[in-house]
Amino acid sequence: MTKRRTLSIALALAGLLAFLVAGCGSDEPEQDYGGSHPDYAKALAGSPPPLAALHRQADQLLPGGRSAYEKRLAELRGYPVVTNVWASWCDPCRAEFPTFQKLSARYGKRVAFLGVNAEDSNDAASTFLREAPLSYPSYTDPEREIADSLKILGFPGTAFYGRDGRLCHVRFGQYPSQADLEAEVREYALGNGCESA
């Protein structure tokens, strides 16, 4: 069995386990996950042009599927990319939104953040984004073609790309804390985690 195939199988099994543990669509009472959010305009002023272009599309749901997403990744070469795969109906996705809000404001001048809204309706996703605005756009993925290309089986999931555009790390399931996500942003986006992968 090749190393690549072994890695693919391991990622698929990890994703399945994360899906079962995460409990998306649970019967927990609905919560207000948006809360307050950073002043994105102030935090991200002076961003380099490719990242400023993302910030101008904040909260937009972009069409085009996998080809549009991959085209954007190509345009972002030279910057590390953090992609969060989410759905408005997924409680763990909603619960980690405040963390992505804070960290995209903190690191958005050096790191490109993207969203992928999978298996969701545009109306539901837009309503949620009004409650919990982000500093970056999300690509619509109703048929999961982007999520499947990342081998993300459950929600949420987070993918890290190096400056060379190469996918180097995928995290399955909700981050337990802001510190956990920040550690992976520092390792894979700002550190040498992607270069050594």
C-alpha positions as CSV (number, residue, x, y, z in Angstrom):
1,M,0.0,0.0,0.0
2,T,1.4,3.4,-0.9
3,K,2.2,6.1,1.6
4,R,-0.4,8.4,0.0
5,R,-3.1,5.8,0.1
6,T,-2.4,4.9,3.7
7,L,-2.6,8.6,4.6
8,S,-5.9,8.9,2.7
9,I,-7.4,6.0,4.6
10,A,-6.1,7.3,7.9
11,L,-7.6,10.8,7.2
12,A,-11.0,9.2,6.2
13,L,-11.1,7.1,9.4
14,A,-10.2,10.1,11.5
15,G,-12.9,12.2,9.8
16,L,-15.5,9.5,10.5
17,L,-14.5,9.4,14.1
18,A,-14.6,13.2,14.4
19,F,-18.1,13.2,12.8
20,L,-19.4,10.7,15.3
21,V,-17.8,12.5,18.3
22,A,-18.8,16.0,17.2
23,G,-22.5,15.4,17.3
24,C,-23.6,17.8,14.6
25,G,-27.3,18.3,14.4
26,S,-27.7,17.3,18.1
27,D,-30.9,18.1,20.0
28,E,-29.1,20.7,22.2
29,P,-31.0,24.0,22.7
30,E,-30.3,26.7,20.2
31,Q,-27.7,29.2,21.4
32,D,-26.5,32.6,20.2
33,Y,-23.0,31.7,19.0
34,G,-22.3,35.0,17.2
35,G,-22.0,37.3,20.2
36,S,-19.7,40.3,19.7
37,H,-17.1,40.3,17.0
38,P,-13.9,42.2,16.4
39,D,-13.7,45.5,14.6
40,Y,-12.5,43.9,11.3
41,A,-12.0,47.2,9.5
42,K,-9.6,48.5,12.2
43,A,-7.8,45.1,12.8
44,L,-7.2,44.4,9.1
45,A,-6.5,47.9,7.8
46,G,-3.3,47.8,5.6
47,S,-3.6,44.2,4.6
48,P,-1.7,43.2,1.4
49,P,-3.9,43.4,-1.7
50,P,-4.7,39.6,-2.1
51,L,-5.8,39.5,1.6
52,A,-7.6,42.8,1.4
53,A,-9.6,41.3,-1.5
54,L,-10.8,38.6,0.8
55,H,-11.8,41.1,3.5
56,R,-13.9,43.1,1.0
57,Q,-15.9,39.9,0.4
58,A,-16.5,39.3,4.1
59,D,-19.6,37.3,4.8
60,Q,-20.3,36.7,1.1
61,L,-21.3,33.2,-0.1
62,L,-19.4,32.7,-3.3
63,P,-20.6,30.3,-6.0
64,G,-18.5,28.3,-8.4
65,G,-17.8,25.2,-6.3
66,R,-14.5,23.4,-6.3
67,S,-13.1,25.1,-9.4
68,A,-13.7,28.6,-8.0
69,Y,-12.3,27.6,-4.6
70,E,-9.2,26.2,-6.2
71,K,-8.8,29.2,-8.4
72,R,-8.8,31.4,-5.3
73,L,-6.2,29.2,-3.7
74,A,-4.0,29.7,-6.7
75,E,-4.5,33.5,-6.4
76,L,-3.4,33.3,-2.8
77,R,-0.1,31.5,-3.4
78,G,2.6,33.2,-1.3
79,Y,0.2,33.3,1.7
80,P,-0.7,30.5,4.0
81,V,-4.4,29.6,3.9
82,V,-6.7,28.4,6.6
83,T,-10.1,27.0,5.4
84,N,-13.0,26.3,7.8
85,V,-15.7,23.9,6.5
86,W,-19.0,24.6,8.3
87,A,-22.7,24.5,8.1
88,S,-25.3,26.7,9.8
89,W,-27.2,23.7,11.2
90,C,-24.1,22.3,12.9
91,D,-23.8,23.3,16.6
92,P,-20.1,22.5,16.9
93,C,-19.5,24.7,13.7
94,R,-21.4,27.5,15.3
95,A,-19.7,27.1,18.6
96,E,-16.2,27.6,17.1
97,F,-17.2,30.7,15.0
98,P,-16.1,33.2,17.7
99,T,-12.7,31.7,17.6
100,F,-12.4,32.1,13.8
101,Q,-13.7,35.6,14.2
102,K,-11.0,36.6,16.7
103,L,-8.1,34.8,15.0
104,S,-9.0,36.0,11.5
105,A,-8.9,39.5,12.8
106,R,-5.6,38.9,14.7
107,Y,-3.7,37.1,11.8
108,G,-5.7,38.2,8.7
109,K,-2.9,40.5,7.5
110,R,-0.5,37.5,7.2
111,V,-2.8,34.5,6.7
112,A,-5.7,34.0,4.3
113,F,-8.9,32.7,5.9
114,L,-11.6,31.1,3.8
115,G,-14.9,29.4,4.6
116,V,-16.6,26.5,2.9
117,N,-20.3,26.3,3.6
118,A,-21.3,22.7,2.9
119,E,-24.6,20.9,2.8
120,D,-26.4,24.0,3.7
121,S,-28.9,26.4,2.1
122,N,-27.8,29.9,1.2
123,D,-30.7,31.4,3.1
124,A,-29.8,29.6,6.4
125,A,-26.1,30.4,5.9
126,S,-26.7,34.1,5.2
127,T,-29.0,34.4,8.2
128,F,-26.3,32.9,10.4
129,L,-23.5,35.1,9.0
130,R,-25.6,38.2,9.8
131,E,-25.6,36.9,13.5
132,A,-21.9,35.9,13.4
133,P,-20.1,37.9,10.8
134,L,-16.7,36.9,9.5
135,S,-13.8,38.8,8.0
136,Y,-13.7,36.5,4.9
137,P,-16.0,34.9,2.4
138,S,-17.2,31.3,2.2
139,Y,-17.6,29.2,-0.9
140,T,-20.9,27.4,-1.2
141,D,-20.6,23.6,-1.3
142,P,-24.1,22.1,-1.3
143,E,-23.0,18.9,-2.9
144,R,-19.8,18.6,-0.8
145,E,-17.4,18.6,-3.7
146,I,-14.9,20.9,-1.8
147,A,-15.4,19.1,1.5
148,D,-14.9,15.7,-0.2
149,S,-11.7,16.9,-1.9
150,L,-10.4,17.8,1.6
151,K,-11.5,14.3,2.8
152,I,-13.7,16.0,5.5
153,L,-16.5,13.6,6.3
154,G,-18.2,15.5,9.3
155,F,-18.4,19.0,10.4
156,P,-16.6,21.2,11.2
157,G,-13.3,20.6,9.5
158,T,-10.3,22.9,9.0
159,A,-7.7,22.7,6.3
160,F,-4.3,24.3,6.2
161,Y,-2.3,25.2,3.0
162,G,1.3,26.3,2.9
163,R,2.5,29.3,1.1
164,D,3.2,27.1,-2.0
165,G,-0.6,26.2,-2.2
166,R,-0.1,22.7,-1.0
167,L,-2.6,21.1,1.5
168,C,-0.5,20.1,4.5
169,H,-2.9,19.5,7.4
170,V,-6.5,18.8,8.0
171,R,-8.2,19.0,11.3
172,F,-11.5,17.1,11.9
173,G,-14.0,18.3,14.4
174,Q,-14.4,21.3,16.6
175,Y,-11.5,22.9,18.2
176,P,-11.9,22.6,22.0
177,S,-10.6,26.1,22.6
178,Q,-9.2,29.2,20.9
179,A,-5.8,28.2,22.1
180,D,-6.0,24.9,20.2
181,L,-6.9,26.6,16.9
182,E,-4.3,29.4,17.5
183,A,-1.6,26.7,18.1
184,E,-2.3,25.1,14.7
185,V,-2.4,28.5,13.0
186,R,1.0,29.3,14.5
187,E,2.4,25.8,13.5
188,Y,0.9,25.3,10.1
189,A,0.2,28.8,8.8
190,L,2.9,30.9,10.4
191,G,5.4,28.3,11.5
192,N,7.2,25.6,9.5
193,G,4.6,22.9,9.9
194,C,3.6,23.0,6.3
195,E,7.1,23.2,5.0
196,S,8.1,20.1,6.9
197,A,4.9,18.1,6.1
